């Protein structure tokens, strides 16, 4: 089975691709290894997909969708299909009972759970008024608007504090693999909790500034 899909990126742009493993491909995008385009616009969420029996069919459909105007793509997404809606909900955790940050963390090995719990605690300590939810299929922390996200992968924990934070802390993040809006903390290294704290506080200040406080 092959799939043609559309992702909505963090900057609201739309990315179209094809794959033979939809779950794996979406995870790869959000891990920063999916494509150069999405790497600088994370996180990205699945908003549309179609299934095909052959690779050539999926590639032809990808080519056809890429030629559409943005308004036409949005119309296609709005009409949608029952299949794409089901896949989107699965990837967002709505059909796998991952409805909370606790549920998300519980699915990983104990050592990874410990890091995720510590990271969660660090974020909450840095922003006591923060709220949390599952969005884009990952733990999301928000105050009026999203502040940061994190997610666990095979070899690292992805941290998504928006492009402005990555730019602001570029020097301190230089030892890690980064993209425009994300940084990867390898499992074989301790998490930089002090740095995460400063990044979260920076994002809180940004949000407050936007509100005019």
Beta strands, then each sheet from edge to edge (+ up, - down):
strand 1: 2-8
strand 2: 14-19
strand 3: 45-52
strand 4: 131-135
strand 5: 138-142
strand 6: 146-152
strand 7: 156-160
strand 8: 177-178
strand 9: 183-186
sheet 1: 2+ 1- 3+
sheet 2: 4+ 5- 6+ 7- 9+ 8-
end
